[in-house]
Amino acid sequence: MVVIFKKKGETKDAIFRKFSRMFMDENIVDELRKKQYYKKPSLRLKDEAKERIRLRARRRRFALSTKKERSAMHHR
């Protein structure tokens, strides 16, 4: 739950930005989307496996790019 307290001299825009930031940090929208429909446990496991593979590939790609950058700096 997101609770915002107004401080003295704080504008409506500042309060709204603070609320929006906290709302996004809490991942409320993502949770609602996940819980909107029932998903069979087998499908949930498949989706989690896909996500793990995707993240692993992203980490690998990032690690390779940083290695290339490091080696390029040493060869200069």
Residue, then its C-alpha position, 0 to 999 in steps of 0.5 A: m500500500v502506498v501512503i504519502f504524507k504532505k509536508k508543509g510547502e510541498t506542491k501538488d505536483a511534488i506529491f503526485r511525483k512522489f506517489s507515482r514513484m512509490f507506486m512504480d517501486e511497489n510494482i502494484v500494476d505488475e501484481l494486478r496484471k499477474k493476478q487478473y487471470y488464473k494461470k495453471p501451475s504448469l504454464r506458470l513454471k514454463d513462463e518462469a523458465k523462459e524468464r530465467i533463460r532470457l535473464r541468463a542470456r542478457r547477463r551473458r551478453f552484458a558480461l561479454s560486452t564488458k569483457k570486450e571493452r576491458s580487453a579493448m582498453h588494455h590493447r590501446 
